[in-house]
Amino acid sequence: RAVEDVARPHRVGVFASSLDDDPTREREAVEAFLSRRVDGLILTTIGTDHTYLEREIERGTPIVFVDRRPAGIVADTVLSDNYEGARAAVAHLAAHGHRRIAFLGDSELIYTARERRRGYLDECRERGLDATADLVVTGLGDEASAASAVSRLLDTPNPPTALFSAQNLITIGTIAALRAAGAARAIALVGFDDIPMAEHLALPVTVVAQDPREIGRRAAEIVFARLEGDSSAAAEIVVPTRLIARGSGEIRPD
């Protein structure tokens, strides 16, 4: 929507395609748009090699990567501050007395997942918190896998007292598992990404919120600046995140 808001005064239409975190689908969609000579691309990537776009960049087609950095090429990029957002989540839980904080993350192939895990680990190490392998669970891509992972964590002899769910679908699965275990008011939770109705749940969810509108606006502005002749070096813009305390992240350990 933010991209459309910037494009509309320029009388430019916006076409969208879901890539579904599939590298093959990404390349097919990109090549389909480019074959129709679109004016520019704003791309949330999953691929690990974007050198196929070099010729298009040399031709002057503006290409802006959002949420994730390009691989193998230099291009304009707009990112959330995933690393500092993850550190803020851990710091918030630590400030409320937690020392065993579990990390629940997406596939390590995804840049944002790696950055959030890195932020979690660095903050834990700096504060002397437990960050053992049993507390770090990755490869969770949906609610069901997240719920299963949380159930397993809670069933261990020394379960975590707090959870950092590093993606919105993971947060939804985590909430379901905590409710099923009767632990929603016993185990603290901070999620990365806001989720619908998060503030209206019986125990509202504390989150690290991104600013997708600002990301979209900045990306679209770069595209139109390039179309209007801006030939400066490729830029990387990092948009801050914001921790919203609502209740679940403020539960203290027994």
PyMOL commands that set and color helices and strands:
alter all, ss='L'
color gray80, all
select helices_A, chain A and resi 2-10+23-35+51-58+82-95+111-127+133-135+143-154+168-180+198-200+212-227+248-250
alter helices_A, ss='H'
color red, helices_A
select strands_A, chain A and resi 41-43+63-66+76-80+101-104+136-137+162-165+188-192+206-209+236-239+242-244
alter strands_A, ss='S'
color yellow, strands_A
deselect
rebuild
show_as cartoon
